[in-house]
Amino acid sequence: MAPTRRQIGDIKSVESHVHALGQCRRIIRKRGIKPIVSADTAGSARIVAERRRQELRGDCVKARG
């Protein structure tokens, strides 16, 4: 899961459960992406979605400022 309109080259880190990261370790290493271990995959998806909402709020403030 990634924010809308992002290319794979834009991804700097990936956050997921340790086993999911292990399953994807080759592509993570190949692309130089920083793996971040979290408690579970669903929780990681929620965190990514929340960060995106915070980014959107920040962009709105900048546009209004």
PDB file of N, H, CA, C and O in Angstrom:
ATOM      1  N   MET A   1       0.847  -1.163   0.000  1.00  0.00           N
ATOM      2  CA  MET A   1       0.000   0.000   0.000  1.00  0.00           C
ATOM      3  C   MET A   1       0.896   1.231   0.000  1.00  0.00           C
ATOM      4  O   MET A   1       1.862   1.310   0.760  1.00  0.00           O
ATOM      5  N   ALA A   2       0.575   2.166  -0.839  1.00  0.00           N
ATOM      6  H   ALA A   2      -0.209   2.102  -1.456  1.00  0.00           H
ATOM      7  CA  ALA A   2       1.328   3.412  -0.916  1.00  0.00           C
ATOM      8  C   ALA A   2       0.344   4.537  -1.228  1.00  0.00           C
ATOM      9  O   ALA A   2      -0.732   4.295  -1.777  1.00  0.00           O
ATOM     10  N   PRO A   3       0.714   5.754  -0.880  1.00  0.00           N
ATOM     11  CA  PRO A   3      -0.159   6.879  -1.224  1.00  0.00           C
ATOM     12  C   PRO A   3      -0.399   6.945  -2.734  1.00  0.00           C
ATOM     13  O   PRO A   3       0.441   6.508  -3.521  1.00  0.00           O
ATOM     14  N   THR A   4      -1.525   7.482  -3.123  1.00  0.00           N
ATOM     15  H   THR A   4      -2.207   7.838  -2.484  1.00  0.00           H
ATOM     16  CA  THR A   4      -1.918   7.608  -4.518  1.00  0.00           C
ATOM     17  C   THR A   4      -0.862   8.353  -5.332  1.00  0.00           C
ATOM     18  O   THR A   4      -0.222   9.287  -4.850  1.00  0.00           O
ATOM     19  N   ARG A   5      -0.702   7.916  -6.567  1.00  0.00           N
ATOM     20  H   ARG A   5      -1.222   7.157  -6.958  1.00  0.00           H
ATOM     21  CA  ARG A   5       0.199   8.532  -7.547  1.00  0.00           C
ATOM     22  C   ARG A   5       1.679   8.422  -7.196  1.00  0.00           C
ATOM     23  O   ARG A   5       2.484   9.204  -7.703  1.00  0.00           O
ATOM     24  N   ARG A   6       2.053   7.486  -6.355  1.00  0.00           N
ATOM     25  H   ARG A   6       1.399   6.851  -5.944  1.00  0.00           H
ATOM     26  CA  ARG A   6       3.464   7.281  -6.043  1.00  0.00           C
ATOM     27  C   ARG A   6       4.022   6.196  -6.947  1.00  0.00           C
ATOM     28  O   ARG A   6       3.349   5.204  -7.225  1.00  0.00           O
ATOM     29  N   GLN A   7       5.237   6.381  -7.400  1.00  0.00           N
ATOM     30  H   GLN A   7       5.785   7.187  -7.174  1.00  0.00           H
ATOM     31  CA  GLN A   7       5.946   5.383  -8.191  1.00  0.00           C
ATOM     32  C   GLN A   7       6.788   4.539  -7.237  1.00  0.00           C
ATOM     33  O   GLN A   7       7.117   4.988  -6.138  1.00  0.00           O
ATOM     34  N   ILE A   8       7.138   3.326  -7.646  1.00  0.00           N
ATOM     35  H   ILE A   8       6.872   2.961  -8.538  1.00  0.00           H
ATOM     36  CA  ILE A   8       7.929   2.474  -6.766  1.00  0.00           C
ATOM     37  C   ILE A   8       9.273   3.123  -6.429  1.00  0.00           C
ATOM     38  O   ILE A   8       9.808   2.897  -5.344  1.00  0.00           O
ATOM     39  N   GLY A   9       9.815   3.911  -7.327  1.00  0.00           N
ATOM     40  H   GLY A   9       9.381   4.094  -8.209  1.00  0.00           H
ATOM     41  CA  GLY A   9      11.077   4.607  -7.066  1.00  0.00           C
ATOM     42  C   GLY A   9      10.967   5.681  -5.999  1.00  0.00           C
ATOM     43  O   GLY A   9      11.979   6.099  -5.437  1.00  0.00           O
ATOM     44  N   ASP A  10       9.747   6.136  -5.708  1.00  0.00           N
ATOM     45  H   ASP A  10       8.925   5.796  -6.165  1.00  0.00           H
ATOM     46  CA  ASP A  10       9.527   7.153  -4.677  1.00  0.00           C
ATOM     47  C   ASP A  10       9.555   6.565  -3.265  1.00  0.00           C
ATOM     48  O   ASP A  10       9.696   7.297  -2.285  1.00  0.00           O
ATOM     49  N   ILE A  11       9.422   5.248  -3.168  1.00  0.00           N
ATOM     50  H   ILE A  11       9.307   4.654  -3.964  1.00  0.00           H
ATOM     51  CA  ILE A  11       9.305   4.606  -1.860  1.00  0.00           C
ATOM     52  C   ILE A  11      10.667   4.516  -1.190  1.00  0.00           C
ATOM     53  O   ILE A  11      11.611   3.964  -1.756  1.00  0.00           O
ATOM     54  N   LYS A  12      10.764   5.057   0.011  1.00  0.00           N
ATOM     55  H   LYS A  12       9.998   5.506   0.470  1.00  0.00           H
ATOM     56  CA  LYS A  12      12.018   5.068   0.775  1.00  0.00           C
ATOM     57  C   LYS A  12      12.010   4.057   1.910  1.00  0.00           C
ATOM     58  O   LYS A  12      13.069   3.601   2.341  1.00  0.00           O
ATOM     59  N   SER A  13      10.823   3.703   2.398  1.00  0.00           N
ATOM     60  H   SER A  13       9.963   4.073   2.048  1.00  0.00           H
ATOM     61  CA  SER A  13      10.724   2.731   3.486  1.00  0.00           C
ATOM     62  C   SER A  13       9.446   1.915   3.325  1.00  0.00           C
ATOM     63  O   SER A  13       8.493   2.338   2.670  1.00  0.00           O
ATOM     64  N   VAL A  14       9.453   0.738   3.940  1.00  0.00           N
ATOM     65  H   VAL A  14      10.227   0.395   4.473  1.00  0.00           H
ATOM     66  CA  VAL A  14       8.287  -0.130   3.937  1.00  0.00           C
ATOM     67  C   VAL A  14       8.086  -0.618   5.372  1.00  0.00           C
ATOM     68  O   VAL A  14       9.033  -1.030   6.043  1.00  0.00           O
ATOM     69  N   GLU A  15       6.836  -0.563   5.826  1.00  0.00           N
ATOM     70  H   GLU A  15       6.067  -0.228   5.281  1.00  0.00           H
ATOM     71  CA  GLU A  15       6.525  -0.913   7.205  1.00  0.00           C
ATOM     72  C   GLU A  15       5.537  -2.078   7.209  1.00  0.00           C
ATOM     73  O   GLU A  15       4.466  -1.998   6.608  1.00  0.00           O
ATOM     74  N   SER A  16       5.910  -3.162   7.894  1.00  0.00           N
ATOM     75  H   SER A  16       6.781  -3.227   8.382  1.00  0.00           H
ATOM     76  CA  SER A  16       5.040  -4.322   7.947  1.00  0.00           C
ATOM     77  C   SER A  16       5.515  -5.291   9.028  1.00  0.00           C
ATOM     78  O   SER A  16       6.507  -5.047   9.715  1.00  0.00           O
ATOM     79  N   HIS A  17       4.785  -6.390   9.159  1.00  0.00           N
ATOM     80  H   HIS A  17       3.979  -6.589   8.601  1.00  0.00           H
ATOM     81  CA  HIS A  17       5.149  -7.457  10.087  1.00  0.00           C
ATOM     82  C   HIS A  17       6.458  -8.097   9.621  1.00  0.00           C
ATOM     83  O   HIS A  17       6.737  -8.140   8.423  1.00  0.00           O
ATOM     84  N   VAL A  18       7.244  -8.584  10.548  1.00  0.00           N
ATOM     85  H   VAL A  18       7.018  -8.549  11.521  1.00  0.00           H
ATOM     86  CA  VAL A  18       8.560  -9.139  10.227  1.00  0.00           C
ATOM     87  C   VAL A  18       8.485 -10.257   9.187  1.00  0.00           C
ATOM     88  O   VAL A  18       9.362 -10.355   8.329  1.00  0.00           O
ATOM     89  N   HIS A  19       7.470 -11.087   9.249  1.00  0.00           N
ATOM     90  H   HIS A  19       6.758 -11.008   9.946  1.00  0.00           H
ATOM     91  CA  HIS A  19       7.362 -12.183   8.277  1.00  0.00           C
ATOM     92  C   HIS A  19       7.028 -11.662   6.881  1.00  0.00           C
ATOM     93  O   HIS A  19       7.542 -12.187   5.892  1.00  0.00           O
ATOM     94  N   ALA A  20       6.197 -10.662   6.784  1.00  0.00           N
ATOM     95  H   ALA A  20       5.780 -10.235   7.587  1.00  0.00           H
ATOM     96  CA  ALA A  20       5.879 -10.065   5.479  1.00  0.00           C
ATOM     97  C   ALA A  20       7.115  -9.400   4.887  1.00  0.00           C
ATOM     98  O   ALA A  20       7.365  -9.508   3.687  1.00  0.00           O
ATOM     99  N   LEU A  21       7.881  -8.719   5.716  1.00  0.00           N
ATOM    100  H   LEU A  21       7.677  -8.631   6.692  1.00  0.00           H
ATOM    101  CA  LEU A  21       9.122  -8.101   5.229  1.00  0.00           C
ATOM    102  C   LEU A  21      10.093  -9.169   4.742  1.00  0.00           C
ATOM    103  O   LEU A  21      10.770  -8.991   3.729  1.00  0.00           O
ATOM    104  N   GLY A  22      10.153 -10.280   5.473  1.00  0.00           N
ATOM    105  H   GLY A  22       9.603 -10.424   6.295  1.00  0.00           H
ATOM    106  CA  GLY A  22      11.025 -11.380   5.063  1.00  0.00           C
ATOM    107  C   GLY A  22      10.634 -11.958   3.716  1.00  0.00           C
ATOM    108  O   GLY A  22      11.498 -12.321   2.919  1.00  0.00           O
ATOM    109  N   GLN A  23       9.350 -12.045   3.461  1.00  0.00           N
ATOM    110  H   GLN A  23       8.647 -11.750   4.109  1.00  0.00           H
ATOM    111  CA  GLN A  23       8.863 -12.578   2.183  1.00  0.00           C
ATOM    112  C   GLN A  23       9.227 -11.659   1.020  1.00  0.00           C
ATOM    113  O   GLN A  23       9.320 -12.107  -0.123  1.00  0.00           O
ATOM    114  N   CYS A  24       9.432 -10.390   1.306  1.00  0.00           N
ATOM    115  H   CYS A  24       9.357 -10.026   2.234  1.00  0.00           H
ATOM    116  CA  CYS A  24       9.727  -9.402   0.256  1.00  0.00           C
ATOM    117  C   CYS A  24      11.172  -8.908   0.319  1.00  0.00           C
ATOM    118  O   CYS A  24      11.511  -7.920  -0.332  1.00  0.00           O
ATOM    119  N   ARG A  25      12.014  -9.569   1.081  1.00  0.00           N
ATOM    120  H   ARG A  25      11.738 -10.372   1.611  1.00  0.00           H
ATOM    121  CA  ARG A  25      13.352  -9.052   1.362  1.00  0.00           C
ATOM    122  C   ARG A  25      14.196  -8.798   0.116  1.00  0.00           C
ATOM    123  O   ARG A  25      14.980  -7.849   0.094  1.00  0.00           O
ATOM    124  N   ARG A  26      14.055  -9.611  -0.907  1.00  0.00           N
ATOM    125  H   ARG A  26      13.419 -10.382  -0.889  1.00  0.00           H
ATOM    126  CA  ARG A  26      14.884  -9.424  -2.110  1.00  0.00           C
ATOM    127  C   ARG A  26      14.585  -8.098  -2.796  1.00  0.00           C
ATOM    128  O   ARG A  26      15.499  -7.344  -3.130  1.00  0.00           O
ATOM    129  N   ILE A  27      13.316  -7.819  -3.001  1.00  0.00           N
ATOM    130  H   ILE A  27      12.573  -8.431  -2.729  1.00  0.00           H
ATOM    131  CA  ILE A  27      12.971  -6.554  -3.679  1.00  0.00           C
ATOM    132  C   ILE A  27      13.269  -5.354  -2.781  1.00  0.00           C
ATOM    133  O   ILE A  27      13.649  -4.288  -3.267  1.00  0.00           O
ATOM    134  N   ILE A  28      13.096  -5.530  -1.473  1.00  0.00           N
ATOM    135  H   ILE A  28      12.787  -6.396  -1.079  1.00  0.00           H
ATOM    136  CA  ILE A  28      13.404  -4.451  -0.530  1.00  0.00           C
ATOM    137  C   ILE A  28      14.894  -4.107  -0.619  1.00  0.00           C
ATOM    138  O   ILE A  28      15.259  -2.935  -0.700  1.00  0.00           O
ATOM    139  N   ARG A  29      15.740  -5.121  -0.606  1.00  0.00           N
ATOM    140  H   ARG A  29      15.444  -6.073  -0.540  1.00  0.00           H
ATOM    141  CA  ARG A  29      17.195  -4.888  -0.715  1.00  0.00           C
ATOM    142  C   ARG A  29      17.566  -4.326  -2.088  1.00  0.00           C
ATOM    143  O   ARG A  29      18.333  -3.369  -2.190  1.00  0.00           O
ATOM    144  N   LYS A  30      17.013  -4.930  -3.139  1.00  0.00           N
ATOM    145  H   LYS A  30      16.389  -5.707  -3.057  1.00  0.00           H
ATOM    146  CA  LYS A  30      17.336  -4.513  -4.506  1.00  0.00           C
ATOM    147  C   LYS A  30      17.025  -3.040  -4.726  1.00  0.00           C
ATOM    148  O   LYS A  30      17.782  -2.337  -5.395  1.00  0.00           O
ATOM    149  N   ARG A  31      15.924  -2.576  -4.170  1.00  0.00           N
ATOM    150  H   ARG A  31      15.309  -3.147  -3.626  1.00  0.00           H
ATOM    151  CA  ARG A  31      15.500  -1.185  -4.359  1.00  0.00           C
ATOM    152  C   ARG A  31      16.096  -0.232  -3.324  1.00  0.00           C
ATOM    153  O   ARG A  31      15.903   0.979  -3.424  1.00  0.00           O
ATOM    154  N   GLY A  32      16.815  -0.759  -2.333  1.00  0.00           N
ATOM    155  H   GLY A  32      16.972  -1.743  -2.252  1.00  0.00           H
ATOM    156  CA  GLY A  32      17.414   0.091  -1.303  1.00  0.00           C
ATOM    157  C   GLY A  32      16.380   0.710  -0.376  1.00  0.00           C
ATOM    158  O   GLY A  32      16.566   1.815   0.135  1.00  0.00           O
ATOM    159  N   ILE A  33      15.287  -0.015  -0.165  1.00  0.00           N
ATOM    160  H   ILE A  33      15.136  -0.913  -0.580  1.00  0.00           H
ATOM    161  CA  ILE A  33      14.199   0.474   0.683  1.00  0.00           C
ATOM    162  C   ILE A  33      14.481   0.084   2.131  1.00  0.00           C
ATOM    163  O   ILE A  33      14.933  -1.028   2.404  1.00  0.00           O
ATOM    164  N   LYS A  34      14.214   0.997   3.050  1.00  0.00           N
ATOM    165  H   LYS A  34      13.846   1.900   2.828  1.00  0.00           H
ATOM    166  CA  LYS A  34      14.442   0.745   4.475  1.00  0.00           C
ATOM    167  C   LYS A  34      13.258  -0.045   5.049  1.00  0.00           C
ATOM    168  O   LYS A  34      12.127   0.443   5.030  1.00  0.00           O
ATOM    169  N   PRO A  35      13.508  -1.271   5.566  1.00  0.00           N
ATOM    170  CA  PRO A  35      12.418  -2.035   6.179  1.00  0.00           C
ATOM    171  C   PRO A  35      12.176  -1.581   7.618  1.00  0.00           C
ATOM    172  O   PRO A  35      13.125  -1.379   8.376  1.00  0.00           O
ATOM    173  N   ILE A  36      10.922  -1.423   7.989  1.00  0.00           N
ATOM    174  H   ILE A  36      10.151  -1.587   7.374  1.00  0.00           H
ATOM    175  CA  ILE A  36      10.543  -1.046   9.353  1.00  0.00           C
ATOM    176  C   ILE A  36       9.598  -2.120   9.871  1.00  0.00           C
ATOM    177  O   ILE A  36       8.528  -2.344   9.305  1.00  0.00           O
ATOM    178  N   VAL A  37      10.001  -2.783  10.952  1.00  0.00           N
ATOM    179  H   VAL A  37      10.871  -2.602  11.412  1.00  0.00           H
ATOM    180  CA  VAL A  37       9.199  -3.861  11.531  1.00  0.00           C
ATOM    181  C   VAL A  37       8.108  -3.257  12.414  1.00  0.00           C
ATOM    182  O   VAL A  37       8.370  -2.375  13.232  1.00  0.00           O
ATOM    183  N   SER A  38       6.884  -3.746  12.235  1.00  0.00           N
ATOM    184  H   SER A  38       6.671  -4.462  11.570  1.00  0.00           H
ATOM    185  CA  SER A  38       5.783  -3.327  13.095  1.00  0.00           C
ATOM    186  C   SER A  38       5.054  -4.570  13.604  1.00  0.00           C
ATOM    187  O   SER A  38       5.368  -5.691  13.204  1.00  0.00           O
ATOM    188  N   ALA A  39       4.091  -4.364  14.477  1.00  0.00           N
ATOM    189  H   ALA A  39       3.835  -3.454  14.802  1.00  0.00           H
ATOM    190  CA  ALA A  39       3.390  -5.480  15.123  1.00  0.00           C
ATOM    191  C   ALA A  39       2.581  -6.313  14.140  1.00  0.00           C
ATOM    192  O   ALA A  39       2.526  -7.537  14.262  1.00  0.00           O
ATOM    193  N   ASP A  40       1.953  -5.661  13.166  1.00  0.00           N
ATOM    194  H   ASP A  40       1.998  -4.667  13.067  1.00  0.00           H
ATOM    195  CA  ASP A  40       1.132  -6.410  12.215  1.00  0.00           C
ATOM    196  C   ASP A  40       0.955  -5.627  10.920  1.00  0.00           C
ATOM    197  O   ASP A  40       1.138  -4.411  10.879  1.00  0.00           O
ATOM    198  N   THR A  41       0.599  -6.344   9.875  1.00  0.00           N
ATOM    199  H   THR A  41       0.450  -7.333   9.908  1.00  0.00           H
ATOM    200  CA  THR A  41       0.451  -5.746   8.545  1.00  0.00           C
ATOM    201  C   THR A  41      -0.744  -4.802   8.471  1.00  0.00           C
ATOM    202  O   THR A  41      -0.643  -3.723   7.886  1.00  0.00           O
ATOM    203  N   ALA A  42      -1.871  -5.193   9.054  1.00  0.00           N
ATOM    204  H   ALA A  42      -1.953  -6.070   9.529  1.00  0.00           H
ATOM    205  CA  ALA A  42      -3.067  -4.337   9.015  1.00  0.00           C
ATOM    206  C   ALA A  42      -2.821  -3.033   9.770  1.00  0.00           C
ATOM    207  O   ALA A  42      -3.244  -1.967   9.322  1.00  0.00           O
ATOM    208  N   GLY A  43      -2.148  -3.113  10.896  1.00  0.00           N
ATOM    209  H   GLY A  43      -1.805  -3.979  11.260  1.00  0.00           H
ATOM    210  CA  GLY A  43      -1.818  -1.900  11.652  1.00  0.00           C
ATOM    211  C   GLY A  43      -0.893  -0.992  10.865  1.00  0.00           C
ATOM    212  O   GLY A  43      -1.018   0.231  10.928  1.00  0.00           O
ATOM    213  N   SER A  44       0.024  -1.576  10.133  1.00  0.00           N
ATOM    214  H   SER A  44       0.126  -2.569  10.082  1.00  0.00           H
ATOM    215  CA  SER A  44       0.924  -0.785   9.289  1.00  0.00           C
ATOM    216  C   SER A  44       0.151  -0.056   8.200  1.00  0.00           C
ATOM    217  O   SER A  44       0.430   1.108   7.912  1.00  0.00           O
ATOM    218  N   ALA A  45      -0.814  -0.729   7.598  1.00  0.00           N
ATOM    219  H   ALA A  45      -1.040  -1.675   7.833  1.00  0.00           H
ATOM    220  CA  ALA A  45      -1.638  -0.103   6.561  1.00  0.00           C
ATOM    221  C   ALA A  45      -2.403   1.084   7.143  1.00  0.00           C
ATOM    222  O   ALA A  45      -2.518   2.127   6.499  1.00  0.00           O
ATOM    223  N   ARG A  46      -2.923   0.926   8.356  1.00  0.00           N
ATOM    224  H   ARG A  46      -2.830   0.079   8.878  1.00  0.00           H
ATOM    225  CA  ARG A  46      -3.648   2.022   9.011  1.00  0.00           C
ATOM    226  C   ARG A  46      -2.715   3.211   9.254  1.00  0.00           C
ATOM    227  O   ARG A  46      -3.102   4.360   9.044  1.00  0.00           O
ATOM    228  N   ILE A  47      -1.495   2.934   9.695  1.00  0.00           N
ATOM    229  H   ILE A  47      -1.181   2.000   9.866  1.00  0.00           H
ATOM    230  CA  ILE A  47      -0.521   4.000   9.955  1.00  0.00           C
ATOM    231  C   ILE A  47      -0.182   4.747   8.668  1.00  0.00           C
ATOM    232  O   ILE A  47      -0.121   5.977   8.659  1.00  0.00           O
ATOM    233  N   VAL A  48       0.038   4.005   7.581  1.00  0.00           N
ATOM    234  H   VAL A  48      -0.011   3.006   7.589  1.00  0.00           H
ATOM    235  CA  VAL A  48       0.346   4.645   6.287  1.00  0.00           C
ATOM    236  C   VAL A  48      -0.815   5.539   5.849  1.00  0.00           C
ATOM    237  O   VAL A  48      -0.602   6.660   5.387  1.00  0.00           O
ATOM    238  N   ALA A  49      -2.035   5.040   5.995  1.00  0.00           N
ATOM    239  H   ALA A  49      -2.208   4.130   6.370  1.00  0.00           H
ATOM    240  CA  ALA A  49      -3.213   5.829   5.615  1.00  0.00           C
ATOM    241  C   ALA A  49      -3.318   7.085   6.466  1.00  0.00           C
ATOM    242  O   ALA A  49      -3.637   8.153   5.945  1.00  0.00           O
ATOM    243  N   GLU A  50      -3.060   6.982   7.749  1.00  0.00           N
ATOM    244  H   GLU A  50      -2.801   6.114   8.173  1.00  0.00           H
ATOM    245  CA  GLU A  50      -3.138   8.151   8.636  1.00  0.00           C
ATOM    246  C   GLU A  50      -2.060   9.171   8.292  1.00  0.00           C
ATOM    247  O   GLU A  50      -2.322  10.374   8.286  1.00  0.00           O
ATOM    248  N   ARG A  51      -0.861   8.700   8.009  1.00  0.00           N
ATOM    249  H   ARG A  51      -0.648   7.723   8.014  1.00  0.00           H
ATOM    250  CA  ARG A  51       0.215   9.629   7.612  1.00  0.00           C
ATOM    251  C   ARG A  51      -0.189  10.393   6.359  1.00  0.00           C
ATOM    252  O   ARG A  51       0.074  11.591   6.251  1.00  0.00           O
ATOM    253  N   ARG A  52      -0.820   9.716   5.420  1.00  0.00           N
ATOM    254  H   ARG A  52      -1.033   8.742   5.508  1.00  0.00           H
ATOM    255  CA  ARG A  52      -1.251  10.363   4.176  1.00  0.00           C
ATOM    256  C   ARG A  52      -2.273  11.455   4.473  1.00  0.00           C
ATOM    257  O   ARG A  52      -2.214  12.537   3.891  1.00  0.00           O
ATOM    258  N   ARG A  53      -3.208  11.174   5.378  1.00  0.00           N
ATOM    259  H   ARG A  53      -3.255  10.295   5.852  1.00  0.00           H
ATOM    260  CA  ARG A  53      -4.204  12.200   5.740  1.00  0.00           C
ATOM    261  C   ARG A  53      -3.515  13.398   6.374  1.00  0.00           C
ATOM    262  O   ARG A  53      -3.904  14.538   6.121  1.00  0.00           O
ATOM    263  N   GLN A  54      -2.498  13.156   7.194  1.00  0.00           N
ATOM    264  H   GLN A  54      -2.182  12.230   7.399  1.00  0.00           H
ATOM    265  CA  GLN A  54      -1.770  14.263   7.814  1.00  0.00           C
ATOM    266  C   GLN A  54      -1.024  15.076   6.766  1.00  0.00           C
ATOM    267  O   GLN A  54      -0.973  16.303   6.856  1.00  0.00           O
ATOM    268  N   GLU A  55      -0.442  14.404   5.768  1.00  0.00           N
ATOM    269  H   GLU A  55      -0.484  13.408   5.695  1.00  0.00           H
ATOM    270  CA  GLU A  55       0.235  15.114   4.681  1.00  0.00           C
ATOM    271  C   GLU A  55      -0.745  15.997   3.930  1.00  0.00           C
ATOM    272  O   GLU A  55      -0.431  17.143   3.609  1.00  0.00           O
ATOM    273  N   LEU A  56      -1.932  15.473   3.648  1.00  0.00           N
ATOM    274  H   LEU A  56      -2.187  14.542   3.909  1.00  0.00           H
ATOM    275  CA  LEU A  56      -2.939  16.256   2.939  1.00  0.00           C
ATOM    276  C   LEU A  56      -3.330  17.492   3.741  1.00  0.00           C
ATOM    277  O   LEU A  56      -3.487  18.573   3.174  1.00  0.00           O
ATOM    278  N   ARG A  57      -3.488  17.345   5.038  1.00  0.00           N
ATOM    279  H   ARG A  57      -3.360  16.467   5.499  1.00  0.00           H
ATOM    280  CA  ARG A  57      -3.819  18.508   5.875  1.00  0.00           C
ATOM    281  C   ARG A  57      -2.711  19.546   5.816  1.00  0.00           C
ATOM    282  O   ARG A  57      -2.974  20.746   5.737  1.00  0.00           O
ATOM    283  N   GLY A  58      -1.456  19.069   5.856  1.00  0.00           N
ATOM    284  H   GLY A  58      -1.243  18.094   5.921  1.00  0.00           H
ATOM    285  CA  GLY A  58      -0.336  19.991   5.776  1.00  0.00           C
ATOM    286  C   GLY A  58      -0.305  20.723   4.446  1.00  0.00           C
ATOM    287  O   GLY A  58      -0.005  21.917   4.404  1.00  0.00           O
ATOM    288  N   ASP A  59      -0.610  20.025   3.359  1.00  0.00           N
ATOM    289  H   ASP A  59      -0.854  19.055   3.394  1.00  0.00           H
ATOM    290  CA  ASP A  59      -0.634  20.641   2.038  1.00  0.00           C
ATOM    291  C   ASP A  59      -1.741  21.705   1.976  1.00  0.00           C
ATOM    292  O   ASP A  59      -1.553  22.762   1.374  1.00  0.00           O
ATOM    293  N   CYS A  60      -2.871  21.427   2.590  1.00  0.00           N
ATOM    294  H   CYS A  60      -3.023  20.568   3.079  1.00  0.00           H
ATOM    295  CA  CYS A  60      -3.975  22.403   2.586  1.00  0.00           C
ATOM    296  C   CYS A  60      -3.579  23.672   3.338  1.00  0.00           C
ATOM    297  O   CYS A  60      -3.892  24.780   2.901  1.00  0.00           O
ATOM    298  N   VAL A  61      -2.898  23.513   4.456  1.00  0.00           N
ATOM    299  H   VAL A  61      -2.643  22.613   4.811  1.00  0.00           H
ATOM    300  CA  VAL A  61      -2.459  24.669   5.233  1.00  0.00           C
ATOM    301  C   VAL A  61      -1.477  25.497   4.423  1.00  0.00           C
ATOM    302  O   VAL A  61      -1.570  26.725   4.414  1.00  0.00           O
ATOM    303  N   LYS A  62      -0.533  24.847   3.741  1.00  0.00           N
ATOM    304  H   LYS A  62      -0.458  23.850   3.749  1.00  0.00           H
ATOM    305  CA  LYS A  62       0.435  25.559   2.912  1.00  0.00           C
ATOM    306  C   LYS A  62      -0.267  26.340   1.799  1.00  0.00           C
ATOM    307  O   LYS A  62       0.091  27.484   1.518  1.00  0.00           O
ATOM    308  N   ALA A  63      -1.259  25.724   1.171  1.00  0.00           N
ATOM    309  H   ALA A  63      -1.550  24.794   1.399  1.00  0.00           H
ATOM    310  CA  ALA A  63      -1.967  26.357   0.064  1.00  0.00           C
ATOM    311  C   ALA A  63      -2.754  27.586   0.548  1.00  0.00           C
ATOM    312  O   ALA A  63      -2.862  28.581  -0.169  1.00  0.00           O
ATOM    313  N   ARG A  64      -3.294  27.509   1.753  1.00  0.00           N
ATOM    314  H   ARG A  64      -3.206  26.701   2.336  1.00  0.00           H
ATOM    315  CA  ARG A  64      -4.081  28.620   2.281  1.00  0.00           C
ATOM    316  C   ARG A  64      -3.205  29.735   2.815  1.00  0.00           C
ATOM    317  O   ARG A  64      -3.611  30.897   2.845  1.00  0.00           O
ATOM    318  N   GLY A  65      -1.969  29.367   3.250  1.00  0.00           N
ATOM    319  H   GLY A  65      -1.639  28.424   3.226  1.00  0.00           H
ATOM    320  CA  GLY A  65      -1.081  30.315   3.915  1.00  0.00           C
ATOM    321  C   GLY A  65      -0.585  31.340   3.000  1.00  0.00           C
ATOM    322  O   GLY A  65       0.177  32.216   3.408  1.00  0.00           O
TER     323      GLY A  65
END
